[in-house]
Amino acid sequence: MTTRTLAVVSAGLSVPSSTRLLADRLTAATVEALEARGEDTTVEVVELRSHARDLADNLVTGFANQELRTAVDTVTGTDGLIAVTPIFSASYSGLFKTFFDVLDKEALVGKPVLLGATAGTARHSLALEHAVRPLFSYLRAVTVPTAVFAASEDWAGGGGVDRALAGRIDRAAGELADLVTGRLAAVRPVDPFADPTTSFEDLLRGR
């Protein structure tokens, strides 16, 4: 087995938090998926709650202290990233955004990223697509197709998870594992219109 490194960014504010719970589920599924592909994994978790003051200081001074620098190096130096945020007012949390604001603009270029989010209601689920994914597209990271959203009703008794959410977690984890190992790049969808048997001109003529 080769060893891959995986960073996990959790922006939950409470202890414990559903954001960290989802991050842990995504991490466990990704580690399992990588193991199935013959890869060992080292995981580093960055709890942004612990760096709230560090991030504020960085914004006003332009310099990161040692603790924040270590967290930044952890995230930027790994083979893959899992990033999970709570959703507030239909978007990512300010703490989550601030962390990625202080990164160098080239830090995540080409990095495989699995996106996750939590909220009290499923009405916020589209925030992953209209807010979180564009953020990582701007940073030129490579996000997996499946983003995972979990509302309060998706958790059964806090520790359990319903079947639909479990399926999304496993699918997203497999996609991240494929990106990290370079397998996804080798599997390209076939365009049925790439080599048509009838020319466009003939189609216009109704042939």
GINOR-V89218 format. One record per helix or strand of 2 or more residues. SS is the DSSP state (2 for helix, 1 for strand). FROM is the first residue (numbers start at 1). TO is the last residue. Records with the same first field share a line. If there is no record, write none. Layout:
# GINOR-V89218
SS=FROM-TO, FROM-TO
This chain:
# GINOR-V89218
1=2-10, 39-47, 80-88, 91-92, 112-119, 142-143, 148-151
2=18-36, 48-61, 66-76, 94-101, 122-124, 127-138, 152-154, 163-181, 184-186, 200-204
